[in-house]
């Protein structure tokens, strides 16, 4: 079950953290992985790791907010490995390492960064891979979102708004592409252990599992949604948050 042999997966933001965990898991299930990162050297390092482990992978360094850069990099990558069957839009962390800031104290100049990194990064990638999926009659579109957009987090207003928009976009997109064998889903995450320590100390008490998540927890959900076994799951937000109980 959940085999992805012969499929090509693009994972954005896969040079480290959650994206790297997703890339490793997809590769382990047989997918060829296009490893994206804003920093080309990180993408190349992750792709080299996968190849050294016996998998097939190529690096594609680009900024997801730059549609031309996405198009150019994908054209090169797809010449080598074929068209994208699985998109995992993972990029969407707070831009430039910023900490969360209450809306009433956030400079207006910072609003657009959150929208661009989260929502427009997803839109650019979907627009450039979905047509081919529809034409071939098979595809998986997966967006990594957050509890910040589903239930709200203090100090994450614009970030949460962008994540909520991503969820809404995927639900509507599912209606457009479903007849063509393409599914569109999102995965809303709780706190993952890739965040700086100051964000996670003591946080486990707010989760039913009494721990915060790992990239492997996220990757398991991605593998499922990417698989043939999930062909009747679309327009859905899969919540992977360890049973968050508030805090």
Order of alpha helices (4+ residues) and beta strands (2+ residues): beta-alpha-beta-alpha-beta-alpha-beta-alpha-alpha-beta-alpha-alpha-beta-alpha-alpha-beta
